[in-house]
Amino acid sequence: MEKDKVGCYEFMAEPFHCDFSKRLFMGHLGNHLLNAADFHSQHRGFGMSYLNSIHKTWVLSRLAIEMEEMPPMYARFQVETWVESAMRFFTNRNFQVQDVETGKIYGYGRSIWAMIDTDTRQPANLLDINEGALLNYVEKGKPCPIAKSSRVNVPEDAELVGTIVAKYNDVDINGHFNSVKYIEHVLDLFSIDWYAEHAIHRVEIAYVAEAHCGDTIRLYREWADDGLTCTVKMAKWDPATGEEVEICRSLVNFVKD
């Protein structure tokens, strides 16, 4: 039986997935979005299980999440997800986050995905997979009202504000730095006092290169003139040579709470 083009999956803002404001952590919301994407693709013939069997995998290239409000503790919410467009090497997937009981829309997400060959780590033609099954589920009529990801610019003289070493909990099923962990480490650059007065409105992240367990990662931050928006660069740093390789760029926009 043919599946609907739009997938809908229910989650709950569990207490230990919420911060001190009793609302869902952005990182946990990011995980729910990526799980919804996996469920949607898995049920339609182009998910991770099938791809892994033919030595392919999905790789997240860009993610933007824009929220008017984060789901409160114990709220039941649903994530709708759909493929907006598909090309040979990239596909655009959108998300909508909505309260199950009230129908309130908390926010939206946009993402760009690529497919790679797990043996060569080179791009793969996603339209070759399962006789182009992905094209059967492109939904162009459902709106996603938030802006597409911007070209995040982090100046060369941005301030070095943190250094981390990638550990066990940072690594995902593909063996590299977890997509959501990038977001969590970026958001950890701001103090709890800041979060007491500000809410996250929008997060963007552009993934540039892979990082692995044991890598030393430096974080650089630059504030915009509005005092509510900043850009962050994460770069792998080799202490032996002093060389850096950029792994991602991020933008975070806050609103006064």
N, C-alpha and C positions, 0 to 999 in steps of 0.2 A: 504494500500500500504506500502511495506517495505521501511523504511527510510535508507538513506546512513549511513555507519558506521562513517564517518567523518562529523561533523557539522561545519558550517561556518557562522559567525555572524558579521555584520558590526557595527562599532562604529565610533565616531568622537572625536578627542582631543579638547573638548570644552574649550573655553578660561578660564573659571573659574575652570577648572580641571587641569590647567597648573601652573607651578611654575614660578619664576622670570626669568628663562632661556627660557620661552615660549615653554616648552616641558611638556608633560603629567607627572603628579605626579605618582610615583611608586604605591602609594596606590590606585589611581583611576584605573591604569592598573590592579592591583590585583583584584579590584571589577569587571572589565570587564571580566577577566579570569573566575572568579567564576560564573558570570552571564552566560557566554557561557556554562560552565559545567552544570548549571541548565537547560538552554534551551535545550541542547542536551539530557539530561536524561529525561526531562519532555516530550519531543516529542516522546520518545521511550519506555515509559511505566515504568520507574523506577525513576521518579522525585519526588520532595518534596511534591507536592500536593497529589499524590497517597500514598506515604510513610506515610505522616501525618495522612491519613485516616485509616491506620492500625497500628498507634502508633509506627512508625519508623521514623528515620531521618538520613541524611548523616552527617558525622563529618569529617572535614578535619584534617588529621594527619600530613602530611608534604607538604611543598610547596617550590619549587625552581624556581626562575625567573632569566634568564640570558639574558641581552640585549646588543646588539652592539650599539643601539641608541634608544632613546625614541621618540615616535611620536611627531612631532612639532604641535603647535597650528593650529587648523582647519583641520589637516590631517584626511582623512578618512582611517581607517584601519580595517582589518578583523582579527578575532580570529578564527582559526581552532582548533577544539578539538576532541580528540578520546581516546577511552579506549585501552590501550596497553595490559593489562592483568587483569584477575579477579580470585580471590581465594575466599574461604569461607568467610573470614572476612575482606579482603582488596582488593581494586582495584587501579590500576595505570592509571592515566589519564594525557595525554600530551596536550600541546598547541603550536601553532605557531602564531606569530603576524606579519602581512604583510601589507604593504601599498597597498591600493586599486588601486591607479592610476599608480604607478611606478612598483609595484611588489616587491619592496625592502622588505627583511625580516628583521624586527627590532630585533627579538629575539624569544626565546622559553621558555616554562615552563614545569615543571614536578610536579605532585602532587600524593599523596597517600590518599585515602579515606577509612573510615570505616563506618559501619552502626550500629546504636544502637537502642535499644528499649527505647522509650521516657518515659515509665512507670518505668522500672527497671534501666535505664541508663546502661544496660549491652550490650555487643556486640551481634549483630544479624547476622544470616547467610544470606548474600546478594544474594546467589544463590537460596534461597527459594522464592525470590520476583518475582511475576508475572511469575511463572514457569521458572525461570532462564533467563528472557528476556535479562539481561545484557550480557550473553554469546553470543547472536546473533550479538553483536556490537563490539566485540573485533577485533581490527585492529593491526596486528603484522607487517604489511609490510611497514607502513609509518614511516620514520625515525624521531627521535628527537635527534639531535646531541649533546646536552649538557649533562654534567655529571649528574648522579643521585645524590640525596641528600646525603651529607656526614654525618658522625657521629660527630655532632658539640660538641666540648669539651670546656667547660668554666671552667677554674681552680677555685678552692675554694677561692683563694686569689684575685679574680678579683675585680676591683675597683667599689665601689658603686657610680654611676654617676647620679642617678635620682630616684625620688619617685613620683608616681601618684596615684590618687584615681579614680577608675572606675566610670564613670558617665553615664547619659542617652544615650549620643551619642556613647558610647563605646559598647552598648549592641545590639545584633542582634535578629533575629526572633526566635531563640531557647532560648532566655533569658540569654545567657551567652556572655562573652567578644567576640566581633566580630573578626573573623579571620584576616581581613585586618588591624584592629586597632592595633594588636600586631606589625605589620610591621611599621605602621605610628609612633607609639611611639618609636620603635627602631631607626628609621631614624631621629627622632627629637633630638636624642642625639648628632648630629653633627651640627656645627654652619653653618650659611648661608655663612660665609666667606669660610668655607671648601667646600661647594657646588659650590661656585664661581670658584673653581679651580679643582674640582673633580666631576666625573660622577659615578653613581651607575652602576656597571657592573653585579653583581650577588647578589641576596638575597636568603638566605635559612632560613626556619623556621620550627622547629619541635615542635608540640603542645604536651604538656605533661599532663596538667590537666586544668580543667575549672576554670575561674574566673567569678565573678558576680558583678553587680552594688553595689558600696559601698566598695568593696575590696581595700585595700591599697597594691600597687604593687611596688616592688623595682626592679631597673634595674642595673645590674653589667656588666662591659665591660672590655675586655682584647684585646690589640692590638697585632698583629703578628709582627714578625721582619721586614716584608716588608714595614710596615708603611701604607699599603693600605688595609689590611684585619683585621677585628676584629670579635670577638665573643661576644655575649650578652646573658645574662641570665635574665629572668623575674621571680620573685617569689612573691607570696602572703605573706604578712607580717601581723601578728596579734600583734598590739601594746600592747594588754593586757598581752600576754604570751611571746612575742618576738620570737615566732616560725615562720618559713618560710616554704612554700611549693612551689617548682618549678613548673611553669606553662608552660614555653617554653624556647627553646634555639634557637638562631639565629646566622647566619653568614652573614656579609656584606663585599663585595669586591668592591673597587673603582678603577678607572683608572684616570690618570691625564687628565683633560679636555683640 
